[in-house]
Amino acid sequence: MTPHGERGSAFAARKPLDDVFYPAMAAILAAAVAAGFAPTFFARDVALVGPLPLPALVHGVFGTAWVLAFAAQTVLVASGRTAWHRRFGWAAALLAVAFFASGIVVMVNLEQSHGAEPLTWRAPHVFTNLAPLAAFAAFMAAGVLRRASAAEHKRLMLLAAVVLLPPAIGRLFAVLDLTELNLAVYAAFAFANAIFDWLVYRRPHAVSLLGATALVAIDLATTTWLAAVGS
């Protein structure tokens, strides 16, 4: 049965290419996260730089688990195991809650260490850390609430996954001396779903287009504000 709200729309019937696109995007995002965080998390040289603080370690573990869960969920749908997808979805949602909560703890600890800095310097840094976390939580919550609409649900979940990309590519491009590509690459990932929609469904889904615009706007605001305070 077609979910309410999708009947008669261009997105009512899932296209076979969906079963290629979403697992591929999940795999690419997982690879980018692995590459970006390898030096500071996955392959961290503890003997050289010391262990991670416990809150950061916990946050990283939950984030990694959620990225892997998201990838597994896309494969379950693509392989027709939707019943397993629904059962496993609640575990993935709990991982998202744990990731968000641990991120707040990391942010609070970080800001406490910057207590002597003026508010004009601290405010953009708080926004830099809080805005993506809030966007992740918003997309996740919307995705869970709209799970009856497959077209909206999968696009919201992909947007939630894309939110995790800037810290990874920022670290990776810093090592490669390609930081000028940060925004362009992030925008490409953010709008990938809208482009896919346009190519396959002949028009972008509103969730794909509006969500990507919001993510890029947040990143632009972050970059501009940090540059304004010389950080």
C-alpha atoms as an extended CHARMM CRD file, in Angstrom:
* protein
*
       231  EXT
         1         1  MET       CA              0.0000000000        0.0000000000        0.0000000000  PROA      1               0.0000000000
         2         2  THR       CA              1.2720000000        3.4780000000       -0.8190000000  PROA      2               0.0000000000
         3         3  PRO       CA              1.8640000000        5.5410000000        2.3590000000  PROA      3               0.0000000000
         4         4  HSD       CA             -0.4770000000        8.4770000000        2.8840000000  PROA      4               0.0000000000
         5         5  GLY       CA              1.0030000000       11.6610000000        1.4060000000  PROA      5               0.0000000000
         6         6  GLU       CA              2.9340000000        9.8510000000       -1.3310000000  PROA      6               0.0000000000
         7         7  ARG       CA             -0.0400000000        8.6280000000       -3.3710000000  PROA      7               0.0000000000
         8         8  GLY       CA              0.0050000000       10.1710000000       -6.8330000000  PROA      8               0.0000000000
         9         9  SER       CA              3.3920000000       11.8150000000       -6.3980000000  PROA      9               0.0000000000
        10        10  ALA       CA              6.4760000000       11.1910000000       -8.5160000000  PROA      10              0.0000000000
        11        11  PHE       CA              8.0230000000        9.4190000000       -5.5180000000  PROA      11              0.0000000000
        12        12  ALA       CA              5.1470000000        7.0020000000       -4.8570000000  PROA      12              0.0000000000
        13        13  ALA       CA              6.9330000000        4.0470000000       -6.4430000000  PROA      13              0.0000000000
        14        14  ARG       CA             10.5070000000        3.3090000000       -5.4200000000  PROA      14              0.0000000000
        15        15  LYS       CA             12.8850000000        3.1080000000       -8.3720000000  PROA      15              0.0000000000
        16        16  PRO       CA             15.3910000000        0.2220000000       -8.6490000000  PROA      16              0.0000000000
        17        17  LEU       CA             18.2400000000        2.7520000000       -8.6160000000  PROA      17              0.0000000000
        18        18  ASP       CA             17.2810000000        3.6820000000       -5.0350000000  PROA      18              0.0000000000
        19        19  ASP       CA             18.6360000000        0.2820000000       -4.0010000000  PROA      19              0.0000000000
        20        20  VAL       CA             21.9910000000        1.2680000000       -5.4680000000  PROA      20              0.0000000000
        21        21  PHE       CA             22.1510000000        4.9410000000       -4.5260000000  PROA      21              0.0000000000
        22        22  TYR       CA             21.4320000000        4.7780000000       -0.7920000000  PROA      22              0.0000000000
        23        23  PRO       CA             23.7950000000        1.8900000000        0.0700000000  PROA      23              0.0000000000
        24        24  ALA       CA             26.4760000000        3.5150000000       -2.1080000000  PROA      24              0.0000000000
        25        25  MET       CA             26.0850000000        6.8560000000       -0.3330000000  PROA      25              0.0000000000
        26        26  ALA       CA             26.2050000000        5.1100000000        3.0480000000  PROA      26              0.0000000000
        27        27  ALA       CA             29.3950000000        3.2850000000        2.0610000000  PROA      27              0.0000000000
        28        28  ILE       CA             31.0430000000        6.4700000000        0.7730000000  PROA      28              0.0000000000
        29        29  LEU       CA             30.1150000000        8.3910000000        3.9160000000  PROA      29              0.0000000000
        30        30  ALA       CA             31.4410000000        5.5740000000        6.1180000000  PROA      30              0.0000000000
        31        31  ALA       CA             34.7030000000        5.5400000000        4.1430000000  PROA      31              0.0000000000
        32        32  ALA       CA             35.0460000000        9.3200000000        4.4610000000  PROA      32              0.0000000000
        33        33  VAL       CA             34.4660000000        9.1700000000        8.2140000000  PROA      33              0.0000000000
        34        34  ALA       CA             37.0100000000        6.3510000000        8.5540000000  PROA      34              0.0000000000
        35        35  ALA       CA             39.6310000000        8.2190000000        6.5190000000  PROA      35              0.0000000000
        36        36  GLY       CA             39.0620000000       11.5520000000        8.2240000000  PROA      36              0.0000000000
        37        37  PHE       CA             39.1410000000       10.2400000000       11.7840000000  PROA      37              0.0000000000
        38        38  ALA       CA             41.8390000000        7.5970000000       11.2900000000  PROA      38              0.0000000000
        39        39  PRO       CA             44.7450000000        9.6980000000       12.6690000000  PROA      39              0.0000000000
        40        40  THR       CA             42.8450000000       11.0730000000       15.6740000000  PROA      40              0.0000000000
        41        41  PHE       CA             40.4990000000        8.1970000000       16.5200000000  PROA      41              0.0000000000
        42        42  PHE       CA             40.6230000000        4.8790000000       14.6440000000  PROA      42              0.0000000000
        43        43  ALA       CA             44.4200000000        4.7270000000       14.3000000000  PROA      43              0.0000000000
        44        44  ARG       CA             45.3490000000        7.2000000000       17.0140000000  PROA      44              0.0000000000
        45        45  ASP       CA             48.9530000000        6.8900000000       18.1930000000  PROA      45              0.0000000000
        46        46  VAL       CA             48.3030000000        6.7640000000       21.9250000000  PROA      46              0.0000000000
        47        47  ALA       CA             52.0050000000        6.4740000000       22.7010000000  PROA      47              0.0000000000
        48        48  LEU       CA             52.6720000000        9.7480000000       20.8700000000  PROA      48              0.0000000000
        49        49  VAL       CA             49.6500000000       11.9490000000       21.6420000000  PROA      49              0.0000000000
        50        50  GLY       CA             48.0430000000       10.1200000000       24.5560000000  PROA      50              0.0000000000
        51        51  PRO       CA             44.5840000000        8.5810000000       24.9530000000  PROA      51              0.0000000000
        52        52  LEU       CA             41.3930000000       10.4140000000       24.0580000000  PROA      52              0.0000000000
        53        53  PRO       CA             39.3750000000       11.9220000000       26.9000000000  PROA      53              0.0000000000
        54        54  LEU       CA             36.6060000000        9.5160000000       27.8860000000  PROA      54              0.0000000000
        55        55  PRO       CA             33.7100000000       11.7340000000       26.6600000000  PROA      55              0.0000000000
        56        56  ALA       CA             35.3280000000       12.0710000000       23.2180000000  PROA      56              0.0000000000
        57        57  LEU       CA             36.0050000000        8.3280000000       23.0760000000  PROA      57              0.0000000000
        58        58  VAL       CA             32.3950000000        7.4970000000       23.9570000000  PROA      58              0.0000000000
        59        59  HSD       CA             31.1090000000       10.0210000000       21.4180000000  PROA      59              0.0000000000
        60        60  GLY       CA             33.3180000000        8.5110000000       18.7400000000  PROA      60              0.0000000000
        61        61  VAL       CA             32.1870000000        4.9780000000       19.5210000000  PROA      61              0.0000000000
        62        62  PHE       CA             28.5100000000        5.9190000000       19.3330000000  PROA      62              0.0000000000
        63        63  GLY       CA             29.0880000000        7.8970000000       16.1410000000  PROA      63              0.0000000000
        64        64  THR       CA             30.8970000000        4.9980000000       14.5020000000  PROA      64              0.0000000000
        65        65  ALA       CA             28.1830000000        2.5760000000       15.5760000000  PROA      65              0.0000000000
        66        66  TRP       CA             25.4800000000        4.8230000000       14.1270000000  PROA      66              0.0000000000
        67        67  VAL       CA             27.2820000000        5.2210000000       10.7760000000  PROA      67              0.0000000000
        68        68  LEU       CA             27.6080000000        1.4370000000       10.5180000000  PROA      68              0.0000000000
        69        69  ALA       CA             23.9690000000        0.9790000000       11.5520000000  PROA      69              0.0000000000
        70        70  PHE       CA             22.8660000000        3.4520000000        8.8900000000  PROA      70              0.0000000000
        71        71  ALA       CA             24.8440000000        1.5660000000        6.2460000000  PROA      71              0.0000000000
        72        72  ALA       CA             23.3390000000       -1.7300000000        7.4090000000  PROA      72              0.0000000000
        73        73  GLN       CA             19.8430000000       -0.2400000000        7.2510000000  PROA      73              0.0000000000
        74        74  THR       CA             20.2840000000        0.8270000000        3.6280000000  PROA      74              0.0000000000
        75        75  VAL       CA             21.4710000000       -2.6800000000        2.7170000000  PROA      75              0.0000000000
        76        76  LEU       CA             18.5050000000       -4.2800000000        4.4890000000  PROA      76              0.0000000000
        77        77  VAL       CA             16.0600000000       -2.1620000000        2.5000000000  PROA      77              0.0000000000
        78        78  ALA       CA             17.8940000000       -2.7310000000       -0.7850000000  PROA      78              0.0000000000
        79        79  SER       CA             17.8210000000       -6.4950000000       -0.2050000000  PROA      79              0.0000000000
        80        80  GLY       CA             14.0970000000       -6.4930000000        0.5770000000  PROA      80              0.0000000000
        81        81  ARG       CA             14.4900000000       -7.2490000000        4.2940000000  PROA      81              0.0000000000
        82        82  THR       CA             12.1790000000       -4.4420000000        5.3820000000  PROA      82              0.0000000000
        83        83  ALA       CA             10.9270000000       -6.2990000000        8.4620000000  PROA      83              0.0000000000
        84        84  TRP       CA             14.4880000000       -6.5240000000        9.7740000000  PROA      84              0.0000000000
        85        85  HSD       CA             14.9960000000       -2.8880000000        8.8120000000  PROA      85              0.0000000000
        86        86  ARG       CA             12.0620000000       -1.8680000000       11.0240000000  PROA      86              0.0000000000
        87        87  ARG       CA             13.2150000000       -4.0000000000       13.9540000000  PROA      87              0.0000000000
        88        88  PHE       CA             16.7930000000       -2.7660000000       13.7550000000  PROA      88              0.0000000000
        89        89  GLY       CA             15.6010000000        0.8180000000       13.2530000000  PROA      89              0.0000000000
        90        90  TRP       CA             14.8400000000        1.3090000000       16.9280000000  PROA      90              0.0000000000
        91        91  ALA       CA             18.3690000000        0.2520000000       17.8870000000  PROA      91              0.0000000000
        92        92  ALA       CA             19.7540000000        2.7260000000       15.3430000000  PROA      92              0.0000000000
        93        93  ALA       CA             17.5130000000        5.4340000000       16.8120000000  PROA      93              0.0000000000
        94        94  LEU       CA             18.8370000000        4.7110000000       20.3120000000  PROA      94              0.0000000000
        95        95  LEU       CA             22.3900000000        4.9490000000       18.9850000000  PROA      95              0.0000000000
        96        96  ALA       CA             21.5040000000        8.3460000000       17.5210000000  PROA      96              0.0000000000
        97        97  VAL       CA             20.2130000000        9.5240000000       20.9170000000  PROA      97              0.0000000000
        98        98  ALA       CA             23.4090000000        8.3020000000       22.5970000000  PROA      98              0.0000000000
        99        99  PHE       CA             25.5380000000       10.0000000000       19.9370000000  PROA      99              0.0000000000
       100       100  PHE       CA             23.6780000000       13.2880000000       20.3960000000  PROA      100             0.0000000000
       101       101  ALA       CA             23.8470000000       13.1580000000       24.2050000000  PROA      101             0.0000000000
       102       102  SER       CA             27.5520000000       12.2940000000       24.2170000000  PROA      102             0.0000000000
       103       103  GLY       CA             28.1620000000       15.1310000000       21.7550000000  PROA      103             0.0000000000
       104       104  ILE       CA             26.5590000000       17.5910000000       24.1650000000  PROA      104             0.0000000000
       105       105  VAL       CA             28.8450000000       16.3140000000       26.9310000000  PROA      105             0.0000000000
       106       106  VAL       CA             31.9150000000       16.7570000000       24.7140000000  PROA      106             0.0000000000
       107       107  MET       CA             30.8170000000       20.2680000000       23.7780000000  PROA      107             0.0000000000
       108       108  VAL       CA             30.2010000000       21.2930000000       27.3890000000  PROA      108             0.0000000000
       109       109  ASN       CA             33.6060000000       19.9930000000       28.4600000000  PROA      109             0.0000000000
       110       110  LEU       CA             35.2580000000       21.8090000000       25.5770000000  PROA      110             0.0000000000
       111       111  GLU       CA             33.5650000000       25.1000000000       26.3910000000  PROA      111             0.0000000000
       112       112  GLN       CA             34.4910000000       24.7890000000       30.0530000000  PROA      112             0.0000000000
       113       113  SER       CA             38.1250000000       24.5820000000       28.9870000000  PROA      113             0.0000000000
       114       114  HSD       CA             37.6460000000       27.8680000000       27.0920000000  PROA      114             0.0000000000
       115       115  GLY       CA             36.1090000000       29.6420000000       30.0550000000  PROA      115             0.0000000000
       116       116  ALA       CA             38.6560000000       32.4810000000       29.9880000000  PROA      116             0.0000000000
       117       117  GLU       CA             37.9310000000       33.3670000000       26.3560000000  PROA      117             0.0000000000
       118       118  PRO       CA             35.6200000000       36.3310000000       25.5740000000  PROA      118             0.0000000000
       119       119  LEU       CA             32.0220000000       35.6040000000       24.6190000000  PROA      119             0.0000000000
       120       120  THR       CA             32.5450000000       37.0720000000       21.1380000000  PROA      120             0.0000000000
       121       121  TRP       CA             35.1060000000       34.3070000000       20.5010000000  PROA      121             0.0000000000
       122       122  ARG       CA             33.2410000000       31.5140000000       22.2640000000  PROA      122             0.0000000000
       123       123  ALA       CA             29.8300000000       32.1110000000       20.6640000000  PROA      123             0.0000000000
       124       124  PRO       CA             30.7970000000       31.0610000000       17.1080000000  PROA      124             0.0000000000
       125       125  HSD       CA             32.6040000000       28.0100000000       18.4660000000  PROA      125             0.0000000000
       126       126  VAL       CA             29.5090000000       26.9710000000       20.4080000000  PROA      126             0.0000000000
       127       127  PHE       CA             27.4640000000       27.4340000000       17.2250000000  PROA      127             0.0000000000
       128       128  THR       CA             30.0130000000       25.4210000000       15.2280000000  PROA      128             0.0000000000
       129       129  ASN       CA             29.5800000000       22.4390000000       17.5460000000  PROA      129             0.0000000000
       130       130  LEU       CA             25.9260000000       22.7950000000       18.5030000000  PROA      130             0.0000000000
       131       131  ALA       CA             24.3170000000       23.5790000000       15.1340000000  PROA      131             0.0000000000
       132       132  PRO       CA             25.3690000000       20.3100000000       13.4080000000  PROA      132             0.0000000000
       133       133  LEU       CA             24.3420000000       18.2860000000       16.4700000000  PROA      133             0.0000000000
       134       134  ALA       CA             20.9750000000       20.0170000000       16.4600000000  PROA      134             0.0000000000
       135       135  ALA       CA             20.5970000000       19.3950000000       12.7110000000  PROA      135             0.0000000000
       136       136  PHE       CA             21.4470000000       15.7140000000       13.1970000000  PROA      136             0.0000000000
       137       137  ALA       CA             18.8580000000       15.4220000000       15.9670000000  PROA      137             0.0000000000
       138       138  ALA       CA             16.2340000000       17.2490000000       13.9040000000  PROA      138             0.0000000000
       139       139  PHE       CA             16.7130000000       15.0560000000       10.8220000000  PROA      139             0.0000000000
       140       140  MET       CA             16.7310000000       11.9000000000       12.9350000000  PROA      140             0.0000000000
       141       141  ALA       CA             13.5860000000       12.8740000000       14.8160000000  PROA      141             0.0000000000
       142       142  ALA       CA             11.8160000000       13.8320000000       11.5960000000  PROA      142             0.0000000000
       143       143  GLY       CA             12.9700000000       10.5940000000        9.9800000000  PROA      143             0.0000000000
       144       144  VAL       CA             11.5190000000        8.5060000000       12.8150000000  PROA      144             0.0000000000
       145       145  LEU       CA              8.2570000000       10.4550000000       12.7950000000  PROA      145             0.0000000000
       146       146  ARG       CA              7.9440000000       10.1490000000        9.0070000000  PROA      146             0.0000000000
       147       147  ARG       CA              8.9080000000        6.4700000000        8.8160000000  PROA      147             0.0000000000
       148       148  ALA       CA              5.5010000000        5.6540000000        7.2900000000  PROA      148             0.0000000000
       149       149  SER       CA              6.5380000000        7.6810000000        4.2560000000  PROA      149             0.0000000000
       150       150  ALA       CA              9.4450000000        5.7610000000        2.7510000000  PROA      150             0.0000000000
       151       151  ALA       CA             10.3290000000        8.6200000000        0.3750000000  PROA      151             0.0000000000
       152       152  GLU       CA             10.6940000000       11.1280000000        3.2060000000  PROA      152             0.0000000000
       153       153  HSD       CA             12.1800000000        8.7100000000        5.7390000000  PROA      153             0.0000000000
       154       154  LYS       CA             15.1830000000        7.6280000000        3.6760000000  PROA      154             0.0000000000
       155       155  ARG       CA             15.9770000000       11.1600000000        2.5550000000  PROA      155             0.0000000000
       156       156  LEU       CA             15.8530000000       12.4800000000        6.1110000000  PROA      156             0.0000000000
       157       157  MET       CA             18.1200000000        9.6800000000        7.3210000000  PROA      157             0.0000000000
       158       158  LEU       CA             20.6300000000       10.3350000000        4.5590000000  PROA      158             0.0000000000
       159       159  LEU       CA             20.6870000000       14.0220000000        5.4820000000  PROA      159             0.0000000000
       160       160  ALA       CA             21.3310000000       13.0450000000        9.1110000000  PROA      160             0.0000000000
       161       161  ALA       CA             24.3080000000       10.9780000000        7.9460000000  PROA      161             0.0000000000
       162       162  VAL       CA             25.6550000000       13.8170000000        5.7930000000  PROA      162             0.0000000000
       163       163  VAL       CA             25.6980000000       16.0790000000        8.8800000000  PROA      163             0.0000000000
       164       164  LEU       CA             28.5630000000       13.9510000000       10.2300000000  PROA      164             0.0000000000
       165       165  LEU       CA             30.7600000000       14.6440000000        7.2170000000  PROA      165             0.0000000000
       166       166  PRO       CA             32.3660000000       18.0960000000        7.8520000000  PROA      166             0.0000000000
       167       167  PRO       CA             34.5460000000       17.0580000000       10.8270000000  PROA      167             0.0000000000
       168       168  ALA       CA             35.8060000000       14.0700000000        8.8240000000  PROA      168             0.0000000000
       169       169  ILE       CA             36.5800000000       15.8560000000        5.5550000000  PROA      169             0.0000000000
       170       170  GLY       CA             37.9150000000       18.8430000000        7.4730000000  PROA      170             0.0000000000
       171       171  ARG       CA             40.5400000000       16.6330000000        9.1140000000  PROA      171             0.0000000000
       172       172  LEU       CA             41.2630000000       14.7350000000        5.9070000000  PROA      172             0.0000000000
       173       173  PHE       CA             41.6400000000       17.8300000000        3.7340000000  PROA      173             0.0000000000
       174       174  ALA       CA             43.7910000000       19.5330000000        6.3800000000  PROA      174             0.0000000000
       175       175  VAL       CA             46.2930000000       16.6750000000        6.0850000000  PROA      175             0.0000000000
       176       176  LEU       CA             46.1280000000       16.8400000000        2.2730000000  PROA      176             0.0000000000
       177       177  ASP       CA             46.3560000000       20.6750000000        2.2940000000  PROA      177             0.0000000000
       178       178  LEU       CA             43.0350000000       20.9100000000        0.4480000000  PROA      178             0.0000000000
       179       179  THR       CA             40.9620000000       22.8460000000        2.9940000000  PROA      179             0.0000000000
       180       180  GLU       CA             39.6120000000       25.1090000000        0.2590000000  PROA      180             0.0000000000
       181       181  LEU       CA             37.5450000000       22.1250000000       -0.9250000000  PROA      181             0.0000000000
       182       182  ASN       CA             35.7060000000       21.6260000000        2.3830000000  PROA      182             0.0000000000
       183       183  LEU       CA             32.5500000000       23.5460000000        1.5200000000  PROA      183             0.0000000000
       184       184  ALA       CA             32.3440000000       22.3830000000       -2.1020000000  PROA      184             0.0000000000
       185       185  VAL       CA             32.6420000000       18.7050000000       -1.1750000000  PROA      185             0.0000000000
       186       186  TYR       CA             30.1690000000       19.0410000000        1.6790000000  PROA      186             0.0000000000
       187       187  ALA       CA             27.6760000000       20.8140000000       -0.5940000000  PROA      187             0.0000000000
       188       188  ALA       CA             28.0850000000       18.0560000000       -3.1860000000  PROA      188             0.0000000000
       189       189  PHE       CA             27.2080000000       15.4170000000       -0.5940000000  PROA      189             0.0000000000
       190       190  ALA       CA             24.3650000000       17.4920000000        0.8350000000  PROA      190             0.0000000000
       191       191  PHE       CA             22.7600000000       17.9880000000       -2.5850000000  PROA      191             0.0000000000
       192       192  ALA       CA             23.5500000000       14.4820000000       -3.8760000000  PROA      192             0.0000000000
       193       193  ASN       CA             20.0550000000       13.2620000000       -3.0250000000  PROA      193             0.0000000000
       194       194  ALA       CA             18.4080000000       16.2280000000       -4.7530000000  PROA      194             0.0000000000
       195       195  ILE       CA             20.5250000000       15.5960000000       -7.8530000000  PROA      195             0.0000000000
       196       196  PHE       CA             19.6570000000       11.8900000000       -7.7460000000  PROA      196             0.0000000000
       197       197  ASP       CA             15.9740000000       12.7780000000       -7.4450000000  PROA      197             0.0000000000
       198       198  TRP       CA             16.2010000000       15.0880000000      -10.4450000000  PROA      198             0.0000000000
       199       199  LEU       CA             17.9400000000       12.4790000000      -12.5670000000  PROA      199             0.0000000000
       200       200  VAL       CA             15.7560000000        9.5240000000      -11.5810000000  PROA      200             0.0000000000
       201       201  TYR       CA             12.4140000000       11.0660000000      -10.5610000000  PROA      201             0.0000000000
       202       202  ARG       CA             12.6120000000       14.1320000000      -12.8260000000  PROA      202             0.0000000000
       203       203  ARG       CA             12.3650000000       16.5610000000       -9.9110000000  PROA      203             0.0000000000
       204       204  PRO       CA             13.9950000000       16.9120000000       -6.4880000000  PROA      204             0.0000000000
       205       205  HSD       CA             12.0190000000       15.8610000000       -3.4410000000  PROA      205             0.0000000000
       206       206  ALA       CA             11.2850000000       18.8240000000       -1.1560000000  PROA      206             0.0000000000
       207       207  VAL       CA             13.0650000000       17.0720000000        1.7340000000  PROA      207             0.0000000000
       208       208  SER       CA             16.2090000000       16.5790000000       -0.3530000000  PROA      208             0.0000000000
       209       209  LEU       CA             16.3010000000       20.1710000000       -1.5580000000  PROA      209             0.0000000000
       210       210  LEU       CA             15.3240000000       22.0030000000        1.6190000000  PROA      210             0.0000000000
       211       211  GLY       CA             17.4150000000       19.7720000000        3.8590000000  PROA      211             0.0000000000
       212       212  ALA       CA             20.5360000000       20.2120000000        1.7690000000  PROA      212             0.0000000000
       213       213  THR       CA             20.0160000000       23.9730000000        1.6260000000  PROA      213             0.0000000000
       214       214  ALA       CA             19.7460000000       24.1020000000        5.4120000000  PROA      214             0.0000000000
       215       215  LEU       CA             22.9530000000       22.0940000000        5.8840000000  PROA      215             0.0000000000
       216       216  VAL       CA             24.9740000000       24.2520000000        3.5110000000  PROA      216             0.0000000000
       217       217  ALA       CA             23.5490000000       27.4100000000        5.1060000000  PROA      217             0.0000000000
       218       218  ILE       CA             24.6760000000       26.1960000000        8.5390000000  PROA      218             0.0000000000
       219       219  ASP       CA             28.1580000000       25.4490000000        7.2190000000  PROA      219             0.0000000000
       220       220  LEU       CA             28.3930000000       28.8390000000        5.5040000000  PROA      220             0.0000000000
       221       221  ALA       CA             27.2290000000       30.6020000000        8.6700000000  PROA      221             0.0000000000
       222       222  THR       CA             29.8060000000       28.6960000000       10.6950000000  PROA      222             0.0000000000
       223       223  THR       CA             32.6600000000       29.4900000000        8.3170000000  PROA      223             0.0000000000
       224       224  THR       CA             31.7150000000       33.1560000000        8.0370000000  PROA      224             0.0000000000
       225       225  TRP       CA             31.3050000000       33.6460000000       11.7830000000  PROA      225             0.0000000000
       226       226  LEU       CA             34.5820000000       31.9330000000       12.6300000000  PROA      226             0.0000000000
       227       227  ALA       CA             36.4080000000       34.0080000000       10.0000000000  PROA      227             0.0000000000
       228       228  ALA       CA             34.8680000000       37.2070000000       11.4420000000  PROA      228             0.0000000000
       229       229  VAL       CA             36.4110000000       36.5200000000       14.8600000000  PROA      229             0.0000000000
       230       230  GLY       CA             39.7100000000       35.4200000000       13.3590000000  PROA      230             0.0000000000
       231       231  SER       CA             39.3940000000       31.7480000000       14.2440000000  PROA      231             0.0000000000
